Amino acid sequence: MIAVQDLRVRFGAMEAVKGVSFAVPHGGAFGIVGESGSGKSTVLRALAGLNADWTGRMSVAGQALGPKRSRAFFRRVQMVFQDPYGSLHPRQTVDRALGEPLIVHGIGDADRRILRALAEVALPAASRFRYPHQLSGGQRQRVAIARALMAEPEVLLLDEPTSALDVSVQAEVLNLLADLQAARGLTYVMVSHNLPVVAHLCPMVGVMQGGLMVETLSAADLRAGRTAHPHTTALRALSTELEEA
């Protein structure tokens, strides 16, 4: 479903992404982990069409991607951002947030689709006419996920979708994403600095450092400590220490 080959992204003289390659099968999930500044979110933004200044080759469903994307691309590929409050307009109700993608893509039957989307993300119908500040962080992120699903995409790009949430709520949102993937056959690319979060959802993980993808391994190997690159080993050790603290 997704193929990225030799992706490079520059910001002036600085090369933020240095020849990254990976592939994700249809209905699969690929996680990208790394420290702040490693280039992981830059990869996601280039794939999403939010950064046009890149070189290399990228394709979705066999169709090569250029710097500018078609409306069909944005219906097929949607993104869920890190901050669920910042990504929702504070003066727009949930109904407006969910209805807007339907207007943009010319999709009808809004009432039924909005109610179905709320049910899919386990939000009550009464939340439809609330504003973001009237919802908890977890509820806001559920709205953001529902909004991404309104255009019936095949691919979701997840940029640290649980990092702004409490640990207990993180698990709820990750389980929701897993359920939605199974029900809809979605393909995920998920970026996070949190190894356990990525390993929970993604069978394959790419580890980034300094703009390079230094290692690609299975989540099972990551959990078992079967790492090849020193940076992956260090990240895993730090994650284990934080869990035990």
Secondary structure in CASP SS format (residue, H / E / C, confidence):
PFRMAT SS
TARGET T0000
AUTHOR 0000-0000-0000
METHOD secondary structure of the structure
MODEL  1
M C 1.00
I E 1.00
A E 1.00
V E 1.00
Q E 1.00
D E 1.00
L E 1.00
R E 1.00
V E 1.00
R E 1.00
F E 1.00
G C 1.00
A C 1.00
M E 1.00
E E 1.00
A E 1.00
V E 1.00
K E 1.00
G E 1.00
V E 1.00
S E 1.00
F E 1.00
A E 1.00
V E 1.00
P C 1.00
H C 1.00
G C 1.00
G C 1.00
A E 1.00
F E 1.00
G E 1.00
I E 1.00
V E 1.00
G E 1.00
E C 1.00
S C 1.00
G C 1.00
S C 1.00
G C 1.00
K H 1.00
S H 1.00
T H 1.00
V H 1.00
L H 1.00
R H 1.00
A H 1.00
L H 1.00
A H 1.00
G C 1.00
L C 1.00
N C 1.00
A C 1.00
D C 1.00
W E 1.00
T E 1.00
G E 1.00
R E 1.00
M E 1.00
S E 1.00
V E 1.00
A C 1.00
G C 1.00
Q E 1.00
A E 1.00
L C 1.00
G C 1.00
P C 1.00
K C 1.00
R C 1.00
S C 1.00
R H 1.00
A H 1.00
F H 1.00
F H 1.00
R H 1.00
R H 1.00
V E 1.00
Q E 1.00
M E 1.00
V E 1.00
F C 1.00
Q C 1.00
D C 1.00
P C 1.00
Y C 1.00
G C 1.00
S C 1.00
L C 1.00
H C 1.00
P C 1.00
R C 1.00
Q C 1.00
T C 1.00
V H 1.00
D H 1.00
R H 1.00
A H 1.00
L H 1.00
G H 1.00
E H 1.00
P H 1.00
L H 1.00
I H 1.00
V H 1.00
H C 1.00
G C 1.00
I C 1.00
G C 1.00
D C 1.00
A H 1.00
D H 1.00
R H 1.00
R H 1.00
I H 1.00
L H 1.00
R H 1.00
A H 1.00
L H 1.00
A H 1.00
E H 1.00
V C 1.00
A C 1.00
L C 1.00
P C 1.00
A H 1.00
A H 1.00
S H 1.00
R H 1.00
F H 1.00
R C 1.00
Y C 1.00
P H 1.00
H H 1.00
Q H 1.00
L C 1.00
S C 1.00
G H 1.00
G H 1.00
Q H 1.00
R H 1.00
Q H 1.00
R H 1.00
V H 1.00
A H 1.00
I H 1.00
A H 1.00
R H 1.00
A H 1.00
L H 1.00
M C 1.00
A C 1.00
E C 1.00
P C 1.00
E C 1.00
V E 1.00
L E 1.00
L E 1.00
L E 1.00
D E 1.00
E C 1.00
P C 1.00
T C 1.00
S C 1.00
A C 1.00
L C 1.00
D C 1.00
V H 1.00
S H 1.00
V H 1.00
Q H 1.00
A H 1.00
E H 1.00
V H 1.00
L H 1.00
N H 1.00
L H 1.00
L H 1.00
A H 1.00
D H 1.00
L H 1.00
Q H 1.00
A H 1.00
A H 1.00
R H 1.00
G C 1.00
L C 1.00
T E 1.00
Y E 1.00
V E 1.00
M E 1.00
V E 1.00
S E 1.00
H C 1.00
N C 1.00
L H 1.00
P H 1.00
V H 1.00
V H 1.00
A H 1.00
H H 1.00
L H 1.00
C C 1.00
P C 1.00
M E 1.00
V E 1.00
G E 1.00
V E 1.00
M E 1.00
Q E 1.00
G C 1.00
G C 1.00
L E 1.00
M E 1.00
V E 1.00
E E 1.00
T E 1.00
L E 1.00
S E 1.00
A H 1.00
A H 1.00
D H 1.00
L H 1.00
R H 1.00
A H 1.00
G C 1.00
R C 1.00
T C 1.00
A C 1.00
H C 1.00
P H 1.00
H H 1.00
T H 1.00
T H 1.00
A H 1.00
L H 1.00
R H 1.00
A H 1.00
L H 1.00
S H 1.00
T H 1.00
E H 1.00
L H 1.00
E H 1.00
E H 1.00
A C 1.00
END
